[in-house]
Amino acid sequence: MVDHPQKLSQLERAKCFIARVRLEEFLMALRSHPAHAYSKEMNLVVSEEALAQHYELATGRLDLTQDPDVAAFFATNWRDANGQWHPVKEGVGVVYRVVISHLKQVLGDERYEFCAEWIGKQAWPRPGEQKGWTLLVSLGVDFEDYPGDILTFDQRESCGVDFRQKFDAGLKLFPPDVLSEVVEAIKTAPTMARSLVSEVLTSQGCTGEMHDRELDASVGFFAHHFGIDVVDREPIGLSPEQLLVAQAQLEQMKPTFLHDVRALAVCRPISTELGAISRQNEGEPG
């Protein structure tokens, strides 16, 4: 619980740095995915870092959902090392509930717009299925200090079973796609691309001799403490075969992509002053 990166230990800072490099590798893969170009064509906002969070890369964000059933699934089921979800049989569960207007009061409108991000309609399935939001939480801030409710309950296996069935053992919330395969490859890679390590160092203000020293020091530190080698390789991305699969999935999705999108007509009452002006323009007495 520290409020500045320099207050972290060297090992903790290194973990954050590795997470940042992996995030940059993911963003490169994301931008090469056919759905990214399609999203731009449709004028959709692509929430890149929020997407990374929903594909389970480490970021400075927390996952939120606007669907109570999705929250209940995660509160009553746990996932094993093989990615299989199981009902929790005993113990105490917890669901956090926050209200947007209360968050705005604490953060202020400007910080709220920066910190809270509704992922919304995306050409990738996972965020849409999870009805996802993300909240950027500053270093040293405890989420439980935000205004909201902490709802605890006694776990019952039957409850977990019900929500597991509702979401098809988790498959509805984590639909398989090629981007998730790329993320897994990035997370488990025993190496990091030297070009990306260099790029992240530069983004943090390291230039010239300082950049070269930090790069050399990082190579040794990562190998010694994490068993990760920094090598000259291309960033991990979609293979030609995966690109073909992604394109096929996109073409299959396109015809129905906007079927659940509707326009909502909203009537606003005209104020007395505006109504008077309108009547005058129509030749009526004000």
Contacts in CASP RR format, 6 or more apart in sequence:
PFRMAT RR
TARGET T0000
AUTHOR 0000-0000-0000
METHOD contacts of the structure
MODEL  1
MVDHPQKLSQLERAKCFIARVRLEEFLMALRSHPAHAYSKEMNLVVSEEA
LAQHYELATGRLDLTQDPDVAAFFATNWRDANGQWHPVKEGVGVVYRVVI
SHLKQVLGDERYEFCAEWIGKQAWPRPGEQKGWTLLVSLGVDFEDYPGDI
LTFDQRESCGVDFRQKFDAGLKLFPPDVLSEVVEAIKTAPTMARSLVSEV
LTSQGCTGEMHDRELDASVGFFAHHFGIDVVDREPIGLSPEQLLVAQAQL
EQMKPTFLHDVRALAVCRPISTELGAISRQNEGEPG
1 140 0 8 1.000
1 142 0 8 1.000
2 8 0 8 1.000
2 139 0 8 1.000
2 140 0 8 1.000
3 138 0 8 1.000
3 139 0 8 1.000
3 140 0 8 1.000
4 139 0 8 1.000
5 13 0 8 1.000
5 16 0 8 1.000
5 139 0 8 1.000
8 16 0 8 1.000
10 221 0 8 1.000
11 225 0 8 1.000
14 218 0 8 1.000
14 221 0 8 1.000
14 222 0 8 1.000
14 225 0 8 1.000
14 226 0 8 1.000
17 200 0 8 1.000
17 218 0 8 1.000
18 192 0 8 1.000
18 222 0 8 1.000
18 226 0 8 1.000
18 228 0 8 1.000
19 57 0 8 1.000
19 58 0 8 1.000
19 59 0 8 1.000
20 200 0 8 1.000
21 192 0 8 1.000
21 193 0 8 1.000
21 196 0 8 1.000
21 197 0 8 1.000
21 200 0 8 1.000
22 57 0 8 1.000
22 58 0 8 1.000
22 186 0 8 1.000
22 187 0 8 1.000
22 192 0 8 1.000
23 49 0 8 1.000
23 52 0 8 1.000
23 57 0 8 1.000
23 58 0 8 1.000
23 59 0 8 1.000
24 196 0 8 1.000
24 199 0 8 1.000
24 200 0 8 1.000
25 186 0 8 1.000
25 193 0 8 1.000
25 196 0 8 1.000
25 235 0 8 1.000
25 236 0 8 1.000
25 237 0 8 1.000
26 52 0 8 1.000
26 55 0 8 1.000
26 57 0 8 1.000
26 182 0 8 1.000
26 183 0 8 1.000
26 186 0 8 1.000
27 48 0 8 1.000
27 49 0 8 1.000
27 52 0 8 1.000
28 235 0 8 1.000
28 237 0 8 1.000
29 179 0 8 1.000
29 182 0 8 1.000
29 186 0 8 1.000
29 235 0 8 1.000
29 236 0 8 1.000
29 237 0 8 1.000
29 238 0 8 1.000
30 36 0 8 1.000
30 46 0 8 1.000
30 48 0 8 1.000
30 51 0 8 1.000
30 52 0 8 1.000
30 179 0 8 1.000
31 48 0 8 1.000
32 237 0 8 1.000
32 238 0 8 1.000
32 243 0 8 1.000
33 124 0 8 1.000
33 178 0 8 1.000
33 179 0 8 1.000
33 238 0 8 1.000
33 246 0 8 1.000
34 243 0 8 1.000
34 246 0 8 1.000
34 247 0 8 1.000
34 250 0 8 1.000
35 122 0 8 1.000
35 123 0 8 1.000
35 124 0 8 1.000
35 246 0 8 1.000
35 250 0 8 1.000
36 46 0 8 1.000
36 123 0 8 1.000
38 123 0 8 1.000
38 250 0 8 1.000
38 254 0 8 1.000
39 46 0 8 1.000
39 122 0 8 1.000
39 123 0 8 1.000
40 46 0 8 1.000
42 123 0 8 1.000
44 121 0 8 1.000
44 122 0 8 1.000
44 123 0 8 1.000
46 122 0 8 1.000
47 117 0 8 1.000
47 119 0 8 1.000
47 120 0 8 1.000
47 122 0 8 1.000
47 127 0 8 1.000
47 134 0 8 1.000
49 59 0 8 1.000
49 61 0 8 1.000
49 134 0 8 1.000
50 61 0 8 1.000
50 117 0 8 1.000
50 119 0 8 1.000
50 127 0 8 1.000
50 132 0 8 1.000
50 134 0 8 1.000
51 119 0 8 1.000
51 122 0 8 1.000
51 124 0 8 1.000
51 127 0 8 1.000
52 59 0 8 1.000
53 59 0 8 1.000
53 60 0 8 1.000
53 61 0 8 1.000
53 63 0 8 1.000
53 134 0 8 1.000
54 63 0 8 1.000
54 119 0 8 1.000
54 126 0 8 1.000
54 127 0 8 1.000
54 130 0 8 1.000
54 132 0 8 1.000
54 134 0 8 1.000
55 126 0 8 1.000
55 179 0 8 1.000
55 180 0 8 1.000
55 183 0 8 1.000
56 183 0 8 1.000
56 187 0 8 1.000
57 183 0 8 1.000
57 186 0 8 1.000
57 187 0 8 1.000
59 134 0 8 1.000
60 136 0 8 1.000
60 137 0 8 1.000
61 117 0 8 1.000
61 134 0 8 1.000
61 135 0 8 1.000
61 136 0 8 1.000
61 137 0 8 1.000
62 134 0 8 1.000
62 135 0 8 1.000
62 137 0 8 1.000
62 143 0 8 1.000
63 130 0 8 1.000
63 132 0 8 1.000
63 133 0 8 1.000
63 134 0 8 1.000
64 98 0 8 1.000
64 132 0 8 1.000
64 133 0 8 1.000
64 134 0 8 1.000
64 135 0 8 1.000
65 71 0 8 1.000
65 130 0 8 1.000
65 131 0 8 1.000
65 132 0 8 1.000
65 133 0 8 1.000
66 131 0 8 1.000
66 132 0 8 1.000
66 133 0 8 1.000
67 130 0 8 1.000
67 131 0 8 1.000
69 163 0 8 1.000
69 166 0 8 1.000
69 167 0 8 1.000
70 130 0 8 1.000
70 131 0 8 1.000
70 132 0 8 1.000
70 167 0 8 1.000
70 173 0 8 1.000
71 95 0 8 1.000
72 95 0 8 1.000
72 159 0 8 1.000
72 163 0 8 1.000
73 160 0 8 1.000
73 163 0 8 1.000
73 164 0 8 1.000
73 166 0 8 1.000
73 167 0 8 1.000
73 170 0 8 1.000
73 173 0 8 1.000
75 93 0 8 1.000
75 94 0 8 1.000
75 95 0 8 1.000
75 153 0 8 1.000
76 87 0 8 1.000
76 88 0 8 1.000
76 93 0 8 1.000
76 155 0 8 1.000
76 159 0 8 1.000
76 160 0 8 1.000
76 163 0 8 1.000
76 164 0 8 1.000
77 85 0 8 1.000
77 86 0 8 1.000
77 87 0 8 1.000
77 88 0 8 1.000
77 160 0 8 1.000
77 163 0 8 1.000
77 164 0 8 1.000
77 170 0 8 1.000
78 85 0 8 1.000
78 86 0 8 1.000
78 88 0 8 1.000
79 85 0 8 1.000
79 86 0 8 1.000
80 86 0 8 1.000
84 169 0 8 1.000
85 164 0 8 1.000
85 169 0 8 1.000
85 170 0 8 1.000
86 164 0 8 1.000
87 157 0 8 1.000
87 158 0 8 1.000
87 159 0 8 1.000
87 160 0 8 1.000
87 161 0 8 1.000
87 164 0 8 1.000
88 155 0 8 1.000
88 157 0 8 1.000
88 160 0 8 1.000
89 155 0 8 1.000
89 157 0 8 1.000
90 155 0 8 1.000
90 157 0 8 1.000
91 154 0 8 1.000
91 155 0 8 1.000
92 152 0 8 1.000
92 153 0 8 1.000
92 154 0 8 1.000
92 155 0 8 1.000
93 152 0 8 1.000
93 153 0 8 1.000
93 154 0 8 1.000
93 155 0 8 1.000
94 150 0 8 1.000
94 151 0 8 1.000
94 152 0 8 1.000
94 153 0 8 1.000
95 151 0 8 1.000
95 153 0 8 1.000
96 143 0 8 1.000
96 144 0 8 1.000
96 148 0 8 1.000
96 149 0 8 1.000
96 150 0 8 1.000
96 151 0 8 1.000
97 148 0 8 1.000
97 149 0 8 1.000
97 151 0 8 1.000
98 146 0 8 1.000
98 147 0 8 1.000
98 148 0 8 1.000
98 149 0 8 1.000
99 147 0 8 1.000
99 148 0 8 1.000
100 116 0 8 1.000
102 146 0 8 1.000
102 147 0 8 1.000
102 148 0 8 1.000
103 112 0 8 1.000
103 116 0 8 1.000
103 135 0 8 1.000
103 146 0 8 1.000
103 147 0 8 1.000
104 112 0 8 1.000
105 147 0 8 1.000
106 146 0 8 1.000
106 147 0 8 1.000
107 115 0 8 1.000
107 116 0 8 1.000
114 136 0 8 1.000
115 135 0 8 1.000
115 136 0 8 1.000
115 137 0 8 1.000
116 133 0 8 1.000
116 134 0 8 1.000
116 135 0 8 1.000
116 136 0 8 1.000
117 133 0 8 1.000
117 134 0 8 1.000
117 135 0 8 1.000
117 136 0 8 1.000
118 132 0 8 1.000
118 133 0 8 1.000
119 127 0 8 1.000
119 128 0 8 1.000
119 132 0 8 1.000
119 133 0 8 1.000
119 134 0 8 1.000
120 127 0 8 1.000
120 128 0 8 1.000
120 132 0 8 1.000
121 128 0 8 1.000
121 261 0 8 1.000
122 128 0 8 1.000
123 250 0 8 1.000
123 253 0 8 1.000
123 257 0 8 1.000
124 177 0 8 1.000
124 179 0 8 1.000
125 175 0 8 1.000
125 177 0 8 1.000
126 173 0 8 1.000
126 174 0 8 1.000
126 175 0 8 1.000
126 177 0 8 1.000
126 180 0 8 1.000
129 172 0 8 1.000
129 173 0 8 1.000
129 175 0 8 1.000
130 173 0 8 1.000
135 143 0 8 1.000
137 143 0 8 1.000
144 150 0 8 1.000
164 170 0 8 1.000
167 173 0 8 1.000
174 180 0 8 1.000
177 246 0 8 1.000
177 249 0 8 1.000
178 238 0 8 1.000
178 242 0 8 1.000
178 243 0 8 1.000
178 245 0 8 1.000
178 246 0 8 1.000
178 249 0 8 1.000
179 238 0 8 1.000
179 246 0 8 1.000
181 242 0 8 1.000
182 236 0 8 1.000
182 237 0 8 1.000
182 238 0 8 1.000
182 242 0 8 1.000
185 236 0 8 1.000
185 237 0 8 1.000
186 236 0 8 1.000
189 228 0 8 1.000
189 236 0 8 1.000
190 227 0 8 1.000
190 228 0 8 1.000
190 229 0 8 1.000
191 228 0 8 1.000
191 229 0 8 1.000
191 230 0 8 1.000
191 231 0 8 1.000
191 233 0 8 1.000
192 222 0 8 1.000
192 228 0 8 1.000
192 229 0 8 1.000
192 230 0 8 1.000
192 231 0 8 1.000
193 230 0 8 1.000
193 231 0 8 1.000
193 232 0 8 1.000
193 233 0 8 1.000
193 234 0 8 1.000
193 235 0 8 1.000
193 236 0 8 1.000
194 215 0 8 1.000
194 219 0 8 1.000
194 230 0 8 1.000
194 231 0 8 1.000
194 232 0 8 1.000
194 233 0 8 1.000
195 232 0 8 1.000
195 235 0 8 1.000
196 235 0 8 1.000
197 215 0 8 1.000
197 218 0 8 1.000
197 219 0 8 1.000
197 230 0 8 1.000
198 211 0 8 1.000
198 215 0 8 1.000
201 211 0 8 1.000
201 214 0 8 1.000
201 215 0 8 1.000
201 218 0 8 1.000
202 211 0 8 1.000
206 214 0 8 1.000
218 230 0 8 1.000
219 229 0 8 1.000
219 230 0 8 1.000
220 230 0 8 1.000
222 228 0 8 1.000
222 229 0 8 1.000
222 230 0 8 1.000
223 229 0 8 1.000
223 230 0 8 1.000
238 246 0 8 1.000
270 278 0 8 1.000
276 286 0 8 1.000
279 285 0 8 1.000
279 286 0 8 1.000
280 286 0 8 1.000
END
